[in-house]
Amino acid sequence: MKETVSDLLQSALAALQADGTLPADQSFTPQVGNTKDKSHGDYACNIALVASKAAGCPPRKLAEALIEKLPQSNAVEKVEIAGPGFINFFMSTASAFEVVNTILNEGDRFGRNNQGQGEKVQVEFVSANPTGPLHVGHGRGAAIGDCLCRLLEANGYDVTREFYYNDAGAQIDNLALSVQSRVKGLTPDDESWPADGYRGDYIVDVAKAYLAGDTVTADDREVTAKADPEDRDAIREFAVAYLRREQDLDLKAFGVQFDVYFLESSLYEDGKVEATVKRLQENGYTYEQDGAMWLKTTEFGDDKDRVMRKKDGGYTYFLPDVAYHLDKWQRGFTTVINEQGADHHSTVTRVRAGLQALNAGIPQGWPDYVLHQMVMVTRSGQEVKISKRAGSYVTVRDLIDEVGRDATRFFLAARRVDSQLTFDIDLARSQTNENPVYYVQYAHARICSVLRKLAEEGVERSRNECIGDLSLLTLDEEKDLANQLAKYPELIANSAAQREPHHLTHYLRDLAGQFHTYYNAHKVLIEDTAIRDARVSLYLAIRQVIANGLDLLGVSAPEEM
């Protein structure tokens, strides 16, 4: 319906340009929005305020002229001018319910479009160091990243999901030392335990598997433990493979899969880090000072230059990041989105500066970043901080074991990424209207229950079968539900474009709320079969949109609860 209003206004604007009221050499694009107050109609547009200066007349006068030029349409019941010149559209009842037929005809395709036209997009998310189980912050990144991928695919993009393993550097050395200490029988209480060693029970598991000579299979390799307590390199290789496999199992339990697993170590093995350094030197963006090599990041908007190679000859963490992103660009990804924790905020400017210094044709502001804030887990009103398995933090697996995959994914995607999130375990476990995922899934299950009762009465309705005269749906609540359904395609487009998956969770909760209120106030299984059939068709459309939305969140749509 919004497109219908936009088309009508576009015709009126063209008519005013033709008669000289508006200049013909300017373009005017009406922005049509949903009204917040039902008394203001279904849709509103401010084009009269925007174009009044070009027309040389007050906005209200231009609004009157636009309304006069609007083509006749059965979709519009009436048009009013509000305030300084807003144009409010009240849609006819019949037009409001056209969306029901559209939804039932398109089924699981409803809301999808081809705006992306197959453009390649890479989304990197989770990218946890292979030093331990995934924590709840990784879980939030997984929920947001995977939902964003699904949204982009729904908008016609060719999406590649990528996981970047930081399998080189000091943290991996600490991992090897920790496992080696356990292999030798030490505990974190011993004085000789590594100062920065990992203390969780999972280190014991890795050490036992190493001593037992186990074989583990990671994404790209199979490693058999040497069982030699003195061979730290062998311990390092085995521990990384073991924990990569463990993280993969965590992600599988979470319903997240990746197309590409990229190892930081490969950047060194393939000479890509050295090649990046050489290119930056040749471009004149490096200098030596205090025994270190610096990159002139201030020339690209950074507040100060950054050390690229330390005095000891090792590279700082952002240099391999630059090499890694050059590799992404060379793989043909013109759009790259990095979903990471907010603690990566400082790397954004540095990585972008390094990429500009390469003079590789990479546009400014590339790649995109989606940075999520921290997660606090609570139970009985108290913060939960420690997992026995991890030793110092709550893991994704802890949450899945406590509340299930569906609630975990929904809750972790349910707020703006730049807002801190409190994960209330008690709420996520509850079967009440306050639990948003239960509330939405219950709406879907309720509709399925109605269909089962119909079938028991001998009335079979297929999933997308529209029977009945929709013009019999005359209640305000029914029209409001239809209008809410009509918002879904635009919501999917905007959520992907704005990189904000939380809008989908809010939309589904609002739709479920409207449905439950309607369900409680107006029976559908009534003797008047004509109204019954019309209402069931509306039910089917609601069920389809809920199922489509939950699928984009990676959450199930149960038929019974």
Solvent accessible surface area in square Angstrom, and as a share of the most:
residue,aa,sasa,rsa
1,M,43,0.19
2,K,33,0.14
3,E,120,0.54
4,T,41,0.24
5,V,0,0.00
6,S,31,0.20
7,D,92,0.48
8,L,19,0.10
9,L,0,0.00
10,Q,81,0.36
11,S,52,0.33
12,A,0,0.00
13,L,1,0.01
14,A,55,0.43
15,A,34,0.27
16,L,3,0.01
17,Q,41,0.18
18,A,91,0.71
19,D,80,0.41
20,G,60,0.58
21,T,49,0.29
22,L,1,0.01
23,P,38,0.24
24,A,84,0.65
25,D,130,0.67
26,Q,86,0.38
27,S,108,0.70
28,F,22,0.09
29,T,92,0.53
30,P,7,0.05
31,Q,125,0.55
32,V,20,0.12
33,G,31,0.30
34,N,56,0.29
35,T,30,0.17
36,K,212,0.90
37,D,66,0.34
38,K,122,0.52
39,S,76,0.49
40,H,89,0.40
41,G,4,0.04
42,D,23,0.12
43,Y,9,0.03
44,A,24,0.19
45,C,2,0.01
46,N,57,0.29
47,I,3,0.02
48,A,0,0.00
49,L,58,0.29
50,V,98,0.56
51,A,1,0.01
52,S,15,0.10
53,K,187,0.79
54,A,35,0.27
55,A,21,0.17
56,G,68,0.65
57,C,29,0.17
58,P,83,0.52
59,P,39,0.25
60,R,106,0.39
61,K,128,0.54
62,L,0,0.00
63,A,0,0.00
64,E,97,0.43
65,A,28,0.21
66,L,0,0.00
67,I,48,0.24
68,E,144,0.65
69,K,79,0.34
70,L,26,0.13
71,P,57,0.36
72,Q,180,0.80
73,S,35,0.23
74,N,150,0.77
75,A,13,0.10
76,V,29,0.16
77,E,114,0.51
78,K,94,0.40
79,V,37,0.21
80,E,72,0.32
81,I,40,0.20
82,A,30,0.23
83,G,52,0.50
84,P,76,0.48
85,G,0,0.00
86,F,80,0.34
87,I,0,0.00
88,N,7,0.03
89,F,0,0.00
90,F,30,0.12
91,M,1,0.00
92,S,18,0.12
93,T,46,0.27
94,A,67,0.52
95,S,2,0.01
96,A,2,0.01
97,F,3,0.01
98,E,93,0.42
99,V,18,0.10
100,V,0,0.00
101,N,65,0.33
102,T,53,0.31
103,I,0,0.00
104,L,5,0.02
105,N,116,0.60
106,E,58,0.26
107,G,4,0.04
108,D,100,0.52
109,R,144,0.53
110,F,10,0.04
111,G,5,0.05
112,R,112,0.41
113,N,49,0.25
114,N,102,0.52
115,Q,119,0.53
116,G,5,0.05
117,Q,148,0.66
118,G,44,0.43
119,E,68,0.31
120,K,84,0.36
121,V,1,0.00
122,Q,0,0.00
123,V,0,0.00
124,E,3,0.02
125,F,0,0.00
126,V,15,0.08
127,S,21,0.13
128,A,2,0.01
129,N,43,0.22
130,P,0,0.00
131,T,14,0.08
132,G,5,0.05
133,P,2,0.01
134,L,2,0.01
135,H,59,0.26
136,V,15,0.09
137,G,14,0.14
138,H,36,0.16
139,G,0,0.00
140,R,0,0.00
141,G,2,0.02
142,A,1,0.01
143,A,2,0.01
144,I,2,0.01
145,G,0,0.00
146,D,3,0.02
147,C,1,0.00
148,L,0,0.00
149,C,0,0.00
150,R,58,0.21
151,L,0,0.00
152,L,3,0.02
153,E,66,0.30
154,A,1,0.01
155,N,3,0.01
156,G,16,0.16
157,Y,60,0.23
158,D,78,0.40
159,V,15,0.09
160,T,24,0.14
161,R,33,0.12
162,E,0,0.00
163,F,0,0.00
164,Y,9,0.03
165,Y,3,0.01
166,N,46,0.24
167,D,19,0.10
168,A,35,0.27
169,G,46,0.45
170,A,75,0.58
171,Q,90,0.40
172,I,3,0.02
173,D,61,0.32
174,N,32,0.16
175,L,0,0.00
176,A,0,0.00
177,L,54,0.27
178,S,0,0.00
179,V,0,0.00
180,Q,13,0.06
181,S,11,0.07
182,R,49,0.18
183,V,13,0.08
184,K,100,0.42
185,G,59,0.57
186,L,51,0.26
187,T,54,0.31
188,P,26,0.16
189,D,139,0.72
190,D,54,0.28
191,E,185,0.83
192,S,79,0.51
193,W,16,0.06
194,P,20,0.12
195,A,102,0.79
196,D,101,0.52
197,G,12,0.11
198,Y,52,0.20
199,R,133,0.49
200,G,1,0.01
201,D,51,0.27
202,Y,7,0.03
203,I,0,0.00
204,V,37,0.21
205,D,63,0.33
206,V,0,0.00
207,A,4,0.03
208,K,134,0.57
209,A,10,0.08
210,Y,0,0.00
211,L,83,0.42
212,A,76,0.59
213,G,29,0.28
214,D,63,0.33
215,T,66,0.38
216,V,2,0.01
217,T,79,0.46
218,A,10,0.08
219,D,88,0.46
220,D,78,0.40
221,R,98,0.36
222,E,122,0.55
223,V,11,0.06
224,T,81,0.47
225,A,9,0.07
226,K,136,0.58
227,A,37,0.29
228,D,57,0.30
229,P,46,0.29
230,E,122,0.55
231,D,40,0.21
232,R,103,0.37
233,D,100,0.52
234,A,9,0.07
235,I,0,0.00
236,R,62,0.23
237,E,90,0.40
238,F,1,0.00
239,A,0,0.00
240,V,16,0.09
241,A,1,0.01
242,Y,23,0.09
243,L,1,0.00
244,R,4,0.01
245,R,74,0.27
246,E,25,0.11
247,Q,1,0.00
248,D,64,0.33
249,L,81,0.40
250,D,1,0.00
251,L,2,0.01
252,K,140,0.59
253,A,34,0.26
254,F,1,0.00
255,G,22,0.21
256,V,4,0.02
257,Q,143,0.64
258,F,22,0.09
259,D,92,0.48
260,V,47,0.27
261,Y,41,0.15
262,F,27,0.11
263,L,11,0.06
264,E,13,0.06
265,S,24,0.16
266,S,29,0.19
267,L,0,0.00
268,Y,89,0.34
269,E,137,0.61
270,D,93,0.48
271,G,32,0.31
272,K,70,0.30
273,V,1,0.01
274,E,103,0.46
275,A,60,0.47
276,T,2,0.01
277,V,4,0.02
278,K,124,0.52
279,R,82,0.30
280,L,0,0.00
281,Q,81,0.36
282,E,122,0.55
283,N,49,0.25
284,G,42,0.40
285,Y,41,0.16
286,T,25,0.15
287,Y,67,0.25
288,E,110,0.49
289,Q,88,0.39
290,D,100,0.52
291,G,59,0.57
292,A,7,0.05
293,M,4,0.02
294,W,53,0.19
295,L,1,0.00
296,K,55,0.23
297,T,0,0.00
298,T,61,0.35
299,E,106,0.48
300,F,61,0.26
301,G,67,0.64
302,D,15,0.08
303,D,119,0.62
304,K,118,0.50
305,D,28,0.15
306,R,33,0.12
307,V,40,0.23
308,M,0,0.00
309,R,69,0.25
310,K,89,0.38
311,K,154,0.65
312,D,118,0.61
313,G,42,0.41
314,G,30,0.29
315,Y,38,0.14
316,T,26,0.15
317,Y,117,0.44
318,F,3,0.01
319,L,0,0.00
320,P,4,0.03
321,D,28,0.15
322,V,0,0.00
323,A,2,0.02
324,Y,2,0.01
325,H,7,0.03
326,L,16,0.08
327,D,11,0.06
328,K,0,0.00
329,W,60,0.21
330,Q,117,0.52
331,R,76,0.28
332,G,40,0.38
333,F,11,0.05
334,T,81,0.47
335,T,28,0.16
336,V,1,0.00
337,I,0,0.00
338,N,0,0.00
339,E,2,0.01
340,Q,31,0.14
341,G,15,0.14
342,A,30,0.23
343,D,122,0.63
344,H,70,0.31
345,H,128,0.57
346,S,55,0.36
347,T,12,0.07
348,V,19,0.11
349,T,54,0.31
350,R,39,0.14
351,V,2,0.01
352,R,68,0.25
353,A,2,0.01
354,G,0,0.00
355,L,1,0.00
356,Q,36,0.16
357,A,0,0.00
358,L,1,0.00
359,N,95,0.49
360,A,26,0.20
361,G,64,0.62
362,I,10,0.05
363,P,66,0.41
364,Q,157,0.70
365,G,39,0.38
366,W,13,0.05
367,P,0,0.00
368,D,49,0.26
369,Y,38,0.14
370,V,9,0.05
371,L,32,0.16
372,H,14,0.06
373,Q,58,0.26
374,M,108,0.48
375,V,14,0.08
376,M,71,0.32
377,V,4,0.02
378,T,13,0.08
379,R,90,0.33
380,S,88,0.56
381,G,68,0.66
382,Q,130,0.58
383,E,81,0.36
384,V,37,0.21
385,K,129,0.55
386,I,122,0.62
387,S,8,0.05
388,K,163,0.69
389,R,70,0.26
390,A,5,0.04
391,G,29,0.28
392,S,80,0.52
393,Y,58,0.22
394,V,11,0.06
395,T,2,0.01
396,V,3,0.01
397,R,68,0.25
398,D,43,0.22
399,L,1,0.00
400,I,22,0.11
401,D,109,0.57
402,E,53,0.24
403,V,24,0.14
404,G,29,0.28
405,R,104,0.38
406,D,36,0.18
407,A,7,0.05
408,T,0,0.00
409,R,3,0.01
410,F,2,0.01
411,F,16,0.07
412,L,0,0.00
413,A,3,0.02
414,A,19,0.15
415,R,120,0.44
416,R,109,0.40
417,V,20,0.11
418,D,76,0.40
419,S,26,0.17
420,Q,106,0.47
421,L,5,0.02
422,T,71,0.41
423,F,0,0.00
424,D,49,0.25
425,I,4,0.02
426,D,63,0.33
427,L,55,0.27
428,A,6,0.04
429,R,143,0.52
430,S,30,0.19
431,Q,143,0.63
432,T,59,0.34
433,N,86,0.44
434,E,110,0.49
435,N,3,0.02
436,P,17,0.11
437,V,5,0.03
438,Y,36,0.14
439,Y,30,0.11
440,V,0,0.00
441,Q,15,0.07
442,Y,66,0.25
443,A,0,0.00
444,H,3,0.02
445,A,5,0.04
446,R,42,0.15
447,I,0,0.00
448,C,4,0.03
449,S,33,0.22
450,V,6,0.03
451,L,23,0.12
452,R,93,0.34
453,K,97,0.41
454,L,1,0.00
455,A,38,0.29
456,E,145,0.65
457,E,111,0.50
458,G,63,0.61
459,V,39,0.23
460,E,131,0.59
461,R,25,0.09
462,S,67,0.43
463,R,97,0.35
464,N,58,0.30
465,E,61,0.27
466,C,45,0.27
467,I,68,0.35
468,G,38,0.37
469,D,77,0.40
470,L,20,0.10
471,S,62,0.40
472,L,67,0.33
473,L,0,0.00
474,T,101,0.59
475,L,54,0.27
476,D,90,0.47
477,E,63,0.28
478,E,2,0.01
479,K,42,0.18
480,D,47,0.24
481,L,1,0.00
482,A,0,0.00
483,N,23,0.12
484,Q,15,0.07
485,L,0,0.00
486,A,27,0.21
487,K,68,0.29
488,Y,2,0.01
489,P,47,0.29
490,E,64,0.29
491,L,33,0.16
492,I,1,0.00
493,A,16,0.12
494,N,61,0.31
495,S,0,0.00
496,A,3,0.02
497,A,74,0.57
498,Q,96,0.43
499,R,53,0.19
500,E,32,0.14
501,P,1,0.01
502,H,7,0.03
503,H,55,0.25
504,L,0,0.00
505,T,2,0.01
506,H,93,0.41
507,Y,12,0.04
508,L,0,0.00
509,R,92,0.34
510,D,83,0.43
511,L,0,0.00
512,A,0,0.00
513,G,18,0.17
514,Q,56,0.25
515,F,0,0.00
516,H,10,0.05
517,T,86,0.50
518,Y,2,0.01
519,Y,61,0.23
520,N,107,0.55
521,A,64,0.50
522,H,44,0.20
523,K,158,0.67
524,V,7,0.04
525,L,58,0.29
526,I,52,0.26
527,E,172,0.77
528,D,70,0.36
529,T,73,0.42
530,A,46,0.36
531,I,48,0.24
532,R,29,0.11
533,D,20,0.10
534,A,0,0.00
535,R,30,0.11
536,V,0,0.00
537,S,0,0.00
538,L,0,0.00
539,Y,1,0.00
540,L,1,0.00
541,A,0,0.00
542,I,0,0.00
543,R,14,0.05
544,Q,8,0.03
545,V,0,0.00
546,I,0,0.00
547,A,16,0.13
548,N,12,0.06
549,G,0,0.00
550,L,0,0.00
551,D,74,0.38
552,L,7,0.03
553,L,4,0.02
554,G,16,0.15
555,V,7,0.04
556,S,58,0.38
557,A,31,0.24
558,P,34,0.22
559,E,97,0.43
560,E,126,0.57
561,M,110,0.49
